[in-house]
Structures are given as structure tokens and as C-alpha cells.
């Protein structure tokens, strides 16, 4: 009876959240997968069960291959760029520069802006106009005598340019993660390494950086799942164009422009699975680490 009194109030408190998550998260995920396994390719069709046919057939679409390749390129550039820039900013801040609080606020400020607002600004900055029509970065490059770029309109590297706004927005967050990791390394370990003859670079290489692996993994998971489901940034910068197509944009076009619910649900299911591949191993690792610690 006493045990019931201890956990019953807590259970009653979280029950509304459990119900809401069960209905609006897992319930809708289940409905989406059920829709993806039907032949409901128009809004008026009844939709009969076809199993995994839609998941196989979508790989015959050239646009799907293009959107997947774009996502891979965007993910690689975005994740590596944000990690490197965030780590560099954290490294400089960790050295104790003057006005650290001001710089920290400046670097973190972009994270407070939505991807839509970021995309609108960077759409102007990455305008592909040249010569007299150049604006944004191309105008600056023209003044400096540097070559002008096509940016996101480039056939081969357009998605790499599309990752620049995302790097600008998320590198401050990565900086905060790494800075917390740097500050969490005990000074005694650094002093012990210096006494053993380590240079300052050796201290970071052999002591500090190995202790930052959990921070690196967390940042990698967060950035990876953002890049796999990116939608608002792409639409805000370029609109729904083939040249910057990604699965989330393809899903929107399939559902709202082509009126093909089954295809849109199939794309959404692939996005969910790809994000789960990133997140679930991290969650399992976190739970095991908590149990062993």
C-alpha cells in the first residue's frame, strides 16, 4: 500500500503525456506505415494492402535516387562542417579569451532563429546572379576580384552550398557542447600529463580529446538526425526545385502536389527509419552506460 502511494501520484501526473505521445507520435507513425503498405495512390482510392511493394518500387524512381544522393552530400558537409567549426570555436573559447560571455552569446544566437528565417537571409546571400546583377556574397566576391559562384544552383555541389546556412546556425550549439566537455575535464589530469612531459598539444590529444568522445557522439547524433529530415531550410532557400530535392521535399510534393498519399507515406517511413538508425543505437548506448556507471 505504501509503495502504491509513492508511485501512483507520479503515474497520474505523467499519464496525460503518455496518452498524448501514444496517440500523436506512435499512433500516427503506425498509421503512416499502414498507409505506406497500401495502393492508395489517389485521394479517392480505397487503398488495398500491398505489403512492401511501395518500398521497393520507389527505388525505380530517378527523383528518389536524386533526393537520396542530395541528402547524403548535405549530411556529410553539414555534419563535418558544424563539428569542425563548433570544435574550433570551443577550443578558442576554452583558452579564456576576453569577453567570452559576449562571444558565446553571439555564437549561440543563430540557434535561436528558425531555419525558415535563416533560409530567407541566406537565399539573398547565396544569390547566383553575376556581374551587375550580383547581390549578396557574389557582389562581395566581385569587389574582391574573386570568382562568383552558382551556389545552390550548381548541378554538382549545390547541396554542399545548401549546407552552409545549416552550419552557420548549428555550429554555435556544437560549440556549447564541446565547451562544456572541455570545462568538464579535471585540471588535475592536464597537470599530470604536463608533469609527464606532454606538450600542450599532447595534453589535448592524449587526455582531453579522448574524454570528449561522448560529446562528439551526442553532437553527431543530433546533427545527423537534423540533416536527414531537413525541409524548411531547403524550401526557404530554393523552393521545391529538383536541383535541391531531398526526401522531405519529395514527400511534400507527392502528398500535396501529386496527391499520392501512399508514395508520401512511403517516403516518410524511409525518413523515420533513417533517423531511427541514428538515434536508437545512441539511446541503447546511453541506457547501458547509465546502468554500468
C-alpha positions in Angstrom: 0.0 0.0 0.0 2.8 2.4 0.8 4.5 1.6 -2.5 1.3 2.4 -4.4 1.2 5.8 -2.6 4.7 6.6 -3.7 4.4 5.9 -7.4 0.7 6.4 -8.0 0.8 10.3 -7.9 3.7 10.3 -10.3 1.9 8.0 -12.7 -1.2 10.1 -12.6 0.9 13.2 -13.3 2.5 11.7 -16.5 -0.5 9.8 -17.8 -1.8 12.7 -20.0 1.7 13.0 -21.6 1.9 9.2 -22.1 -1.5 9.2 -23.8 -0.7 12.2 -26.0 2.6 10.6 -27.1 1.0 7.2 -27.7 -1.7 8.8 -29.9 0.0 11.6 -31.7 3.5 10.1 -32.0 3.4 6.3 -32.1 -0.2 6.1 -33.2 0.4 8.4 -36.2 3.7 6.6 -37.0 1.7 3.3 -37.1 -1.0 4.9 -39.3 1.7 6.2 -41.7 3.4 2.8 -42.1 -0.1 1.2 -42.6 -0.8 3.8 -45.4 2.6 3.1 -46.9 1.7 -0.5 -47.4 -1.4 0.2 -49.5 -2.0 1.2 -53.1 -3.8 4.4 -52.2 -2.2 6.4 -55.0 -5.0 9.0 -55.2 -7.2 10.7 -52.6 -10.3 8.9 -53.8 -8.9 5.4 -53.9 -9.8 3.0 -51.2 -6.3 1.6 -50.8 -5.7 -2.2 -50.7 -2.9 -3.8 -48.7 0.2 -4.4 -51.0 2.8 -5.1 -48.4 6.3 -3.7 -49.1 5.6 -3.1 -52.8 5.8 0.7 -52.4 9.1 0.5 -50.5 10.6 -1.5 -53.4 9.0 0.4 -56.3 10.2 3.8 -55.1 13.8 2.8 -55.9 12.8 2.7 -59.6 12.1 6.5 -59.5 15.1 8.7 -60.6 13.9 11.5 -58.4 14.1 9.3 -55.3 17.7 8.4 -56.2 18.5 12.1 -56.7 16.9 13.1 -53.4 18.8 10.4 -51.5 22.2 11.4 -53.1 21.4 15.1 -52.2 20.7 14.1 -48.6 24.0 12.2 -48.3 26.0 15.1 -49.7 24.2 17.6 -47.5 24.6 15.4 -44.4 28.4 14.9 -44.9 29.1 18.6 -45.5 26.7 19.8 -42.7 27.8 17.4 -40.0 31.5 17.7 -40.7 31.4 21.4 -41.1 29.4 22.0 -37.9 31.6 19.6 -35.9 34.8 21.2 -37.1 33.7 24.8 -36.7 32.0 24.1 -33.4 35.1 22.4 -32.1 37.3 25.2 -33.2 35.2 27.8 -31.6 35.0 25.8 -28.4 38.8 25.4 -28.4 39.4 29.1 -28.8 36.8 29.9 -26.0 38.3 27.3 -23.7 41.6 29.2 -23.8 39.9 32.0 -21.9 39.6 34.9 -24.3 38.4 38.3 -23.3 34.7 38.9 -23.5 34.0 35.2 -23.5 30.4 35.7 -22.4 29.7 38.1 -25.3 31.3 35.8 -27.9 29.4 32.9 -26.5 26.1 34.7 -26.9 27.0 35.8 -30.4 27.9 32.3 -31.5 24.7 30.8 -29.9 22.4 33.5 -31.3 21.8 31.8 -34.7 20.4 28.8 -32.9 17.5 30.9 -31.6 16.5 31.7 -35.2 14.2 29.3 -37.2 15.5 27.5 -40.3 12.9 29.5 -42.3 14.3 32.9 -41.2 17.9 31.6 -41.8 16.9 30.3 -45.2 15.4 33.7 -46.3 18.5 35.6 -45.4 20.9 33.0 -47.0 18.7 32.9 -50.1 19.8 36.5 -50.7 23.4 35.8 -49.6 23.7 32.9 -52.0 22.0 34.5 -54.9 23.6 33.2 -58.1 23.4 36.5 -60.0 26.7 37.6 -61.6 28.1 40.9 -62.9 25.8 43.8 -62.5 23.1 41.6 -61.2 25.2 40.2 -58.4 24.0 40.6 -54.8 25.0 39.0 -51.5 28.2 37.1 -51.4 28.7 37.3 -55.2 28.7 41.1 -55.0 31.4 40.9 -52.3 33.4 38.5 -54.3 33.1 40.8 -57.4 34.5 43.7 -55.3 37.4 41.5 -54.2 38.1 40.1 -57.6 37.2 36.6 -56.6 35.2 34.2 -58.9 31.5 34.3 -58.5 29.5 31.1 -57.6 26.3 29.4 -58.6 25.8 28.3 -55.0 22.8 26.0 -54.6 22.1 26.2 -58.3 25.3 24.3 -59.1 24.5 20.9 -60.6 27.2 19.0 -58.7 27.8 20.9 -55.5 24.6 22.8 -54.9 23.7 20.7 -51.8 27.1 21.4 -50.4 26.4 25.1 -50.6 22.9 24.5 -49.1 24.7 23.1 -46.0 26.3 26.5 -45.3 23.3 28.1 -43.7 22.8 25.0 -41.5 26.5 25.0 -40.5 26.2 28.7 -39.6 23.1 28.0 -37.5 24.2 24.9 -35.6 27.9 25.4 -35.1 27.2 27.6 -32.0 25.2 24.7 -30.5 28.1 22.3 -31.2 30.5 24.9 -29.7 28.4 24.9 -26.4 28.5 21.1 -26.3 32.3 20.9 -26.8 32.9 23.8 -24.4 31.0 22.1 -21.7 33.1 19.0 -22.4 36.4 21.0 -22.3 35.4 22.5 -19.0 34.4 19.1 -17.6 38.0 17.7 -17.9 39.6 17.9 -14.5 42.6 20.2 -14.4 44.5 17.6 -12.3 44.6 15.3 -15.4 46.0 18.0 -17.5 48.7 18.9 -14.9 49.6 15.2 -14.6 50.1 15.0 -18.3 52.3 18.1 -18.3 54.4 16.7 -15.5 54.9 13.5 -17.5 56.4 15.7 -20.3 53.4 16.2 -22.6 53.3 19.3 -24.7 50.1 21.4 -24.7 49.0 19.7 -27.9 49.9 16.3 -26.4 47.6 17.1 -23.4 44.7 17.7 -25.8 45.5 14.8 -28.0 46.0 12.1 -25.3 43.9 13.5 -22.4 41.2 16.0 -23.4 40.1 14.7 -26.8 39.5 11.1 -25.7 37.3 12.3 -22.9 35.2 14.3 -25.4 34.1 11.2 -27.3 30.6 11.1 -25.6 30.2 14.8 -26.5 31.2 14.1 -30.1 28.8 11.2 -30.3 25.9 13.3 -29.0 26.7 16.1 -31.4 26.9 13.6 -34.3 23.5 12.1 -33.5 21.8 15.5 -33.2 23.3 16.9 -36.4 22.7 13.7 -38.3 19.0 13.4 -37.5 18.5 17.1 -38.3 20.1 16.7 -41.7 18.1 13.6 -42.6 14.8 15.3 -42.1 15.7 18.8 -43.3 12.8 20.5 -45.1 12.2 24.1 -44.0 15.7 25.3 -44.8 15.6 23.8 -48.3 12.2 25.3 -49.2 13.1 28.7 -47.7 16.3 29.0 -49.7 15.4 27.4 -53.1 11.8 26.3 -53.0 10.6 23.0 -54.3 13.2 22.5 -57.0 14.7 19.3 -58.4 18.2 20.7 -58.1 17.9 20.8 -54.3 15.4 18.0 -53.8 15.6 15.9 -50.6 13.2 13.2 -49.3 11.2 15.6 -47.1 10.6 17.9 -50.1 9.8 14.9 -52.3 7.3 13.7 -49.7 5.6 17.1 -49.7 5.3 17.1 -53.5 4.0 13.6 -53.5 1.2 14.3 -51.0 0.1 17.8 -51.7 1.1 18.4 -55.3 0.8 14.9 -56.9 -2.0 13.8 -54.4 -0.3 10.4 -53.9 -0.8 9.5 -50.2 0.9 6.1 -50.4 4.0 7.4 -52.0 4.3 10.3 -49.5 3.8 7.8 -46.6 6.5 5.6 -48.0 9.0 8.4 -48.2 8.1 9.5 -44.7 8.6 5.9 -43.5 12.1 5.9 -45.0 12.9 9.2 -43.3 11.7 7.7 -39.9 13.8 4.6 -40.4 16.9 6.5 -41.4 16.5 8.8 -38.3 15.9 5.7 -36.1 19.2 4.2 -37.4 21.0 7.2 -36.0 19.0 7.6 -32.7 18.2 4.1 -31.4 21.8 2.9 -31.1 22.7 6.1 -29.2 19.7 5.5 -26.9 20.8 1.9 -26.2 24.4 3.0 -25.6 23.2 5.7 -23.2 21.0 3.3 -21.2 23.8 0.8 -20.9 26.2 3.5 -19.8 23.8 4.6 -17.1 23.5 1.1 -15.8 27.2 0.5 -15.7 28.0 3.8 -14.1 
